[in-house]
Amino acid sequence: MSQEDVELVITLFTEARSPEIEMGALMRDEAHWERHRDRFSEDLEVSFQNPSDADLGVMEQEFRGVDGLRKGWRVWMLPWEEFRVTVNEVVDAGNGTVLVLGSAVGKTGAGAEVPQEVASLTRIEDGTVVAVGYYLDHDQARHDAGL
C-alpha cells in the first residue's frame, strides 16, 4: 500500500481528517463530491456487504459510480437520523487496497443509539478508486482483504 493510496482514502472519505465522520452529512456534501469526482472510476463498483448472520436484502443491489455510492448510502441511511463513524485503524491490505476499520453509532429518529463495528475496503488503481465495499463485520472485511 502506498502512502498516496492511504492519503487518497483519508481525503475522499474523511475530508476534515477528523476520526469521526457523520456519513449522512458527507454524502450530502455536493461540493466535496464535485471536487473529488475525478478520483473515482466512472465504473466504480460499490457494495454493502451483509454480515453472514444478517439479512439486509435491500443492500444487495448493485451501485455504480460516485452517484451510485451516494445513492447506496442514502438507502443505508433510511432508518437512521444520523450515522457517525469513527476511524480506528487503517490497514495495509496490499495491491492498492486500503482497509479501514472503525466503529459506528446509528441514531434513530426516536433518539435510540445503536453501536456497530464497521469497515471499508477500497481498491485503487493508478490513483483512481475503482471499488469500495462497506462492511458491518471486521472479520469479514479482513477475510475479503486477504488478511
C-alpha positions in Angstrom: 0.0 0.0 0.0 1.4 3.3 -0.9 1.2 6.3 1.3 -0.6 8.0 -1.6 -3.4 5.4 -1.5 -3.9 5.9 2.2 -4.0 9.7 1.8 -6.5 9.4 -1.0 -8.8 7.3 1.1 -8.5 9.6 4.0 -9.2 12.7 1.8 -12.1 11.2 0.0 -13.9 9.7 3.0 -12.8 11.9 5.9 -12.3 15.3 4.3 -11.7 17.1 7.6 -9.2 14.5 8.7 -11.3 14.0 11.8 -11.5 10.4 13.1 -15.3 10.9 13.3 -17.5 11.2 10.2 -21.2 11.8 10.0 -21.9 9.8 6.9 -25.2 11.4 6.0 -23.6 14.9 6.0 -20.6 13.6 4.0 -22.9 12.1 1.4 -25.0 15.3 1.1 -21.9 17.5 0.6 -22.2 18.3 -3.1 -19.0 20.4 -3.1 -17.0 17.5 -1.7 -18.2 15.1 -4.3 -17.8 17.5 -7.2 -14.3 18.4 -6.0 -13.2 14.7 -5.9 -15.3 13.1 -8.7 -12.3 12.7 -10.9 -10.6 10.5 -8.3 -13.3 7.8 -8.8 -13.7 5.5 -11.8 -16.8 6.2 -13.8 -17.5 2.4 -13.3 -16.8 2.5 -9.6 -18.1 -0.7 -8.0 -19.9 -0.1 -4.7 -21.0 -2.9 -2.4 -22.6 -3.1 1.0 -21.7 -6.5 2.4 -24.2 -8.3 4.6 -22.8 -10.0 7.7 -23.1 -13.8 7.4 -25.7 -13.8 10.2 -27.8 -10.9 8.9 -30.4 -10.5 6.2 -30.2 -7.0 4.8 -31.5 -7.8 1.3 -32.2 -4.1 0.5 -28.4 -3.6 0.4 -27.8 -6.4 -2.1 -28.5 -4.2 -5.1 -25.6 -3.0 -7.3 -24.4 0.6 -7.1 -22.0 2.1 -9.6 -20.1 5.4 -9.9 -19.9 8.3 -7.4 -23.7 8.8 -7.8 -24.2 5.1 -7.0 -22.0 5.4 -3.9 -24.1 8.3 -2.6 -27.3 6.5 -3.5 -26.2 3.4 -1.7 -25.6 5.5 1.4 -28.9 7.2 1.1 -30.6 3.7 1.1 -28.5 2.6 4.1 -29.4 5.8 6.0 -33.2 5.4 5.6 -33.6 4.1 9.2 -31.1 6.5 10.7 -31.3 10.1 11.7 -27.5 10.1 11.7 -24.8 7.5 11.3 -21.5 8.5 12.9 -18.4 6.5 12.0 -15.1 6.7 13.9 -12.0 5.5 12.1 -9.9 3.3 14.4 -7.3 1.8 12.1 -6.1 1.9 8.5 -4.6 -1.4 7.4 -2.2 -2.3 4.5 -4.1 -5.0 2.6 -1.6 -4.9 -0.3 -2.1 -4.5 -4.1 -3.6 -1.0 -3.9 -6.2 -2.0 -1.3 -6.9 0.0 1.8 -8.8 -1.5 4.7 -10.3 0.9 7.2 -11.7 -0.5 10.4 -14.0 1.6 12.6 -16.9 1.8 14.9 -20.2 3.5 14.3 -23.2 4.7 16.2 -26.5 4.9 14.3 -29.1 7.2 15.9 -32.8 6.6 15.1 -35.4 9.3 14.8 -36.6 8.4 18.3 -33.1 9.1 19.7 -32.0 5.5 20.3 -28.3 4.9 19.6 -27.2 1.6 18.1 -23.4 0.8 18.2 -21.9 -1.2 15.3 -18.5 -2.2 14.1 -17.9 -1.1 10.5 -15.2 -1.4 7.9 -14.5 -0.4 4.3 -12.3 -2.0 1.7 -11.2 0.4 -1.1 -9.3 -0.7 -4.2 -7.2 1.9 -6.0 -5.6 1.6 -9.5 -3.3 4.3 -10.8 -4.6 6.8 -8.3 -8.3 6.2 -9.0 -10.8 4.4 -6.7 -12.2 1.5 -8.7 -14.1 -0.3 -6.0 -15.3 0.3 -2.4 -17.1 -2.2 -0.2 -18.7 -1.4 3.2 -18.9 -4.0 6.0 -20.6 -4.4 9.4 -18.2 -7.1 10.4 -14.4 -6.6 10.8 -13.6 -10.3 10.4 -15.5 -10.5 7.1 -13.7 -7.3 5.8 -10.3 -8.7 6.9 -11.1 -12.0 5.2 -12.2 -10.3 1.9 -9.0 -8.2 2.1 -7.0 -11.4 2.3 -5.7 -10.8 5.8 
